[in-house]
Structures are given as structure tokens and as C-alpha cells.
Amino acid sequence: MPTNEIICTCAEINKQQIIDAIIKFKTKDIDLVCEKTGAGMICGGCRPVIQEIINKYTK
């Protein structure tokens, strides 16, 4: 999945923005990542993908 791929179509948030939030806030907390990026806050359909990204980048 390229880093410019849109993860949250509702808020138009891409993978890199998710990764940046994970790194900036040093978090594994999906709620914090969603709050800081705006992803997953409207319909929530992208939250499983966001969790996968969090899992990958916070081993």
C-alpha cells in the first residue's frame, strides 16, 4: 500500500498522515490517531485498516 493511498475516504486522510501521527504522538492508541488525524471519525469503516497500520509501525 503506497503511503499516499487514501485510507479514510470520508476525511481524505492518507496512509502517510496516519504514520506521521503514530510517530509524532508515539502511540498505539487508535482513538488518539483518529482524533489527531480526523480519520475514522465519521463512518468508522477505515478503523480496521488504521489498526493494521498502527500494528505495523509500532512493533
N, CA, C and O atoms as a GROMACS GRO file, in nm:
protein
  236
    1MET      N    1   0.085  -0.117   0.000
    1MET     CA    2   0.000   0.000   0.000
    1MET      C    3   0.090   0.124   0.000
    1MET      O    4   0.167   0.145   0.094
    2PRO      N    5   0.080   0.206  -0.104
    2PRO     CA    6   0.163   0.327  -0.110
    2PRO      C    7   0.125   0.426   0.001
    2PRO      O    8   0.010   0.428   0.046
    3THR      N    9   0.220   0.506   0.044
    3THR     CA   10   0.194   0.596   0.156
    3THR      C   11   0.098   0.709   0.120
    3THR      O   12   0.041   0.772   0.209
    4ASN      N   13   0.078   0.734  -0.008
    4ASN     CA   14  -0.017   0.839  -0.047
    4ASN      C   15  -0.158   0.784  -0.071
    4ASN      O   16  -0.248   0.858  -0.109
    5GLU      N   17  -0.177   0.654  -0.048
    5GLU     CA   18  -0.309   0.593  -0.065
    5GLU      C   19  -0.405   0.646   0.041
    5GLU      O   20  -0.371   0.652   0.160
    6ILE      N   21  -0.524   0.684  -0.003
    6ILE     CA   22  -0.626   0.733   0.088
    6ILE      C   23  -0.678   0.617   0.173
    6ILE      O   24  -0.723   0.516   0.120
    7ILE      N   25  -0.670   0.633   0.304
    7ILE     CA   26  -0.718   0.533   0.399
    7ILE      C   27  -0.860   0.566   0.442
    7ILE      O   28  -0.946   0.478   0.448
    8CYS      N   29  -0.884   0.693   0.473
    8CYS     CA   30  -1.016   0.739   0.515
    8CYS      C   31  -1.073   0.826   0.404
    8CYS      O   32  -1.031   0.941   0.386
    9THR      N   33  -1.168   0.771   0.331
    9THR     CA   34  -1.226   0.847   0.220
    9THR      C   35  -1.318   0.959   0.270
    9THR      O   36  -1.334   1.060   0.203
   10CYS      N   37  -1.376   0.941   0.387
   10CYS     CA   38  -1.465   1.046   0.442
   10CYS      C   39  -1.388   1.174   0.470
   10CYS      O   40  -1.435   1.283   0.438
   11ALA      N   41  -1.270   1.161   0.529
   11ALA     CA   42  -1.189   1.277   0.567
   11ALA      C   43  -1.070   1.299   0.474
   11ALA      O   44  -0.992   1.393   0.492
   12GLU      N   45  -1.055   1.212   0.373
   12GLU     CA   46  -0.945   1.219   0.277
   12GLU      C   47  -0.808   1.218   0.345
   12GLU      O   48  -0.722   1.301   0.317
   13ILE      N   49  -0.790   1.121   0.434
   13ILE     CA   50  -0.665   1.105   0.508
   13ILE      C   51  -0.588   0.989   0.446
   13ILE      O   52  -0.642   0.881   0.426
   14ASN      N   53  -0.460   1.014   0.415
   14ASN     CA   54  -0.380   0.909   0.352
   14ASN      C   55  -0.295   0.833   0.454
   14ASN      O   56  -0.286   0.871   0.571
   15LYS      N   57  -0.234   0.727   0.408
   15LYS     CA   58  -0.155   0.639   0.494
   15LYS      C   59  -0.041   0.716   0.561
   15LYS      O   60  -0.014   0.694   0.679
   16GLN      N   61   0.026   0.805   0.488
   16GLN     CA   62   0.138   0.878   0.545
   16GLN      C   63   0.094   0.966   0.662
   16GLN      O   64   0.167   0.980   0.760
   17GLN      N   65  -0.023   1.024   0.652
   17GLN     CA   66  -0.074   1.106   0.762
   17GLN      C   67  -0.098   1.021   0.887
   17GLN      O   68  -0.075   1.067   0.999
   18ILE      N   69  -0.143   0.898   0.867
   18ILE     CA   70  -0.163   0.805   0.979
   18ILE      C   71  -0.027   0.770   1.040
   18ILE      O   72  -0.011   0.774   1.162
   19ILE      N   73   0.069   0.736   0.956
   19ILE     CA   74   0.204   0.702   1.003
   19ILE      C   75   0.265   0.819   1.079
   19ILE      O   76   0.324   0.800   1.185
   20ASP      N   77   0.252   0.939   1.024
   20ASP     CA   78   0.307   1.058   1.088
   20ASP      C   79   0.250   1.078   1.229
   20ASP      O   80   0.322   1.112   1.322
   21ALA      N   81   0.119   1.056   1.244
   21ALA     CA   82   0.055   1.071   1.374
   21ALA      C   83   0.106   0.964   1.473
   21ALA      O   84   0.129   0.994   1.590
   22ILE      N   85   0.122   0.842   1.426
   22ILE     CA   86   0.174   0.734   1.511
   22ILE      C   87   0.312   0.772   1.564
   22ILE      O   88   0.340   0.756   1.682
   23ILE      N   89   0.396   0.822   1.475
   23ILE     CA   90   0.533   0.859   1.513
   23ILE      C   91   0.534   0.983   1.602
   23ILE      O   92   0.601   0.985   1.705
   24LYS      N   93   0.462   1.086   1.562
   24LYS     CA   94   0.463   1.212   1.636
   24LYS      C   95   0.413   1.195   1.779
   24LYS      O   96   0.472   1.249   1.872
   25PHE      N   97   0.306   1.119   1.796
   25PHE     CA   98   0.247   1.103   1.928
   25PHE      C   99   0.292   0.976   2.000
   25PHE      O  100   0.248   0.947   2.110
   26LYS      N  101   0.383   0.901   1.934
   26LYS     CA  102   0.440   0.778   1.993
   26LYS      C  103   0.329   0.693   2.056
   26LYS      O  104   0.333   0.661   2.174
   27THR      N  105   0.232   0.657   1.974
   27THR     CA  106   0.114   0.589   2.026
   27THR      C  107   0.075   0.466   1.948
   27THR      O  108   0.103   0.453   1.829
   28LYS      N  109   0.008   0.376   2.018
   28LYS     CA  110  -0.056   0.259   1.959
   28LYS      C  111  -0.207   0.272   1.971
   28LYS      O  112  -0.281   0.183   1.930
   29ASP      N  113  -0.252   0.384   2.026
   29ASP     CA  114  -0.393   0.406   2.057
   29ASP      C  115  -0.468   0.455   1.932
   29ASP      O  116  -0.448   0.567   1.886
   30ILE      N  117  -0.555   0.370   1.880
   30ILE     CA  118  -0.628   0.404   1.758
   30ILE      C  119  -0.716   0.528   1.779
   30ILE      O  120  -0.733   0.608   1.687
   31ASP      N  121  -0.771   0.544   1.897
   31ASP     CA  122  -0.856   0.660   1.922
   31ASP      C  123  -0.777   0.790   1.914
   31ASP      O  124  -0.827   0.890   1.861
   32LEU      N  125  -0.655   0.789   1.965
   32LEU     CA  126  -0.570   0.909   1.957
   32LEU      C  127  -0.530   0.937   1.813
   32LEU      O  128  -0.534   1.052   1.769
   33VAL      N  129  -0.491   0.834   1.740
   33VAL     CA  130  -0.454   0.852   1.599
   33VAL      C  131  -0.572   0.909   1.520
   33VAL      O  132  -0.555   1.000   1.440
   34CYS      N  133  -0.689   0.855   1.544
   34CYS     CA  134  -0.808   0.903   1.473
   34CYS      C  135  -0.841   1.047   1.513
   34CYS      O  136  -0.875   1.129   1.428
   35GLU      N  137  -0.830   1.078   1.641
   35GLU     CA  138  -0.859   1.213   1.688
   35GLU      C  139  -0.762   1.314   1.627
   35GLU      O  140  -0.804   1.422   1.585
   36LYS      N  141  -0.635   1.280   1.621
   36LYS     CA  142  -0.533   1.373   1.572
   36LYS      C  143  -0.534   1.389   1.420
   36LYS      O  144  -0.495   1.493   1.369
   37THR      N  145  -0.580   1.285   1.348
   37THR     CA  146  -0.580   1.293   1.202
   37THR      C  147  -0.717   1.324   1.144
   37THR      O  148  -0.728   1.378   1.034
   38GLY      N  149  -0.822   1.290   1.217
   38GLY     CA  150  -0.958   1.304   1.166
   38GLY      C  151  -1.006   1.179   1.094
   38GLY      O  152  -1.122   1.170   1.056
   39ALA      N  153  -0.916   1.084   1.075
   39ALA     CA  154  -0.953   0.958   1.010
   39ALA      C  155  -1.036   0.873   1.105
   39ALA      O  156  -1.015   0.875   1.226
   40GLY      N  157  -1.132   0.800   1.049
   40GLY     CA  158  -1.211   0.707   1.129
   40GLY      C  159  -1.313   0.771   1.219
   40GLY      O  160  -1.370   0.704   1.305
   41MET      N  161  -1.336   0.900   1.204
   41MET     CA  162  -1.425   0.972   1.294
   41MET      C  163  -1.566   0.990   1.239
   41MET      O  164  -1.657   1.028   1.312
   42ILE      N  165  -1.584   0.964   1.110
   42ILE     CA  166  -1.716   0.988   1.050
   42ILE      C  167  -1.795   0.857   1.043
   42ILE      O  168  -1.894   0.841   1.114
   43CYS      N  169  -1.752   0.764   0.960
   43CYS     CA  170  -1.827   0.638   0.949
   43CYS      C  171  -1.757   0.523   1.022
   43CYS      O  172  -1.822   0.426   1.059
   44GLY      N  173  -1.625   0.535   1.041
   44GLY     CA  174  -1.551   0.432   1.113
   44GLY      C  175  -1.513   0.312   1.030
   44GLY      O  176  -1.450   0.219   1.081
   45GLY      N  177  -1.549   0.311   0.903
   45GLY     CA  178  -1.520   0.196   0.818
   45GLY      C  179  -1.372   0.170   0.795
   45GLY      O  180  -1.333   0.057   0.763
   46CYS      N  181  -1.289   0.272   0.812
   46CYS     CA  182  -1.145   0.258   0.789
   46CYS      C  183  -1.068   0.220   0.915
   46CYS      O  184  -0.947   0.196   0.908
   47ARG      N  185  -1.134   0.214   1.027
   47ARG     CA  186  -1.064   0.187   1.154
   47ARG      C  187  -0.987   0.054   1.154
   47ARG      O  188  -0.878   0.048   1.210
   48PRO      N  189  -1.039  -0.054   1.093
   48PRO     CA  190  -0.959  -0.178   1.088
   48PRO      C  191  -0.827  -0.159   1.012
   48PRO      O  192  -0.725  -0.215   1.050
   49VAL      N  193  -0.830  -0.081   0.905
   49VAL     CA  194  -0.708  -0.056   0.827
   49VAL      C  195  -0.612   0.032   0.908
   49VAL      O  196  -0.491   0.010   0.907
   50ILE      N  197  -0.667   0.131   0.977
   50ILE     CA  198  -0.584   0.215   1.063
   50ILE      C  199  -0.516   0.130   1.169
   50ILE      O  200  -0.398   0.148   1.197
   51GLN      N  201  -0.590   0.036   1.228
   51GLN     CA  202  -0.532  -0.052   1.330
   51GLN      C  203  -0.420  -0.137   1.270
   51GLN      O  204  -0.318  -0.160   1.336
   52GLU      N  205  -0.437  -0.185   1.147
   52GLU     CA  206  -0.332  -0.261   1.080
   52GLU      C  207  -0.206  -0.176   1.064
   52GLU      O  208  -0.095  -0.225   1.087
   53ILE      N  209  -0.222  -0.051   1.025
   53ILE     CA  210  -0.108   0.039   1.008
   53ILE      C  211  -0.041   0.062   1.143
   53ILE      O  212   0.082   0.058   1.152
   54ILE      N  213  -0.119   0.085   1.246
   54ILE     CA  214  -0.063   0.104   1.381
   54ILE      C  215   0.017  -0.020   1.421
   54ILE      O  216   0.129  -0.008   1.471
   55ASN      N  217  -0.040  -0.137   1.399
   55ASN     CA  218   0.029  -0.262   1.435
   55ASN      C  219   0.161  -0.275   1.360
   55ASN      O  220   0.260  -0.320   1.417
   56LYS      N  221   0.162  -0.237   1.235
   56LYS     CA  222   0.283  -0.249   1.153
   56LYS      C  223   0.392  -0.152   1.198
   56LYS      O  224   0.510  -0.188   1.197
   57TYR      N  225   0.355  -0.035   1.237
   57TYR     CA  226   0.454   0.070   1.268
   57TYR      C  227   0.485   0.083   1.417
   57TYR      O  228   0.562   0.171   1.456
   58THR      N  229   0.429  -0.001   1.500
   58THR     CA  230   0.457   0.006   1.645
   58THR      C  231   0.498  -0.129   1.701
   58THR      O  232   0.462  -0.162   1.814
   59LYS      N  233   0.570  -0.206   1.626
   59LYS     CA  234   0.612  -0.339   1.672
   59LYS      C  235   0.697  -0.332   1.795
   59LYS      O  236   0.740  -0.435   1.847
   0.00000   0.00000   0.00000
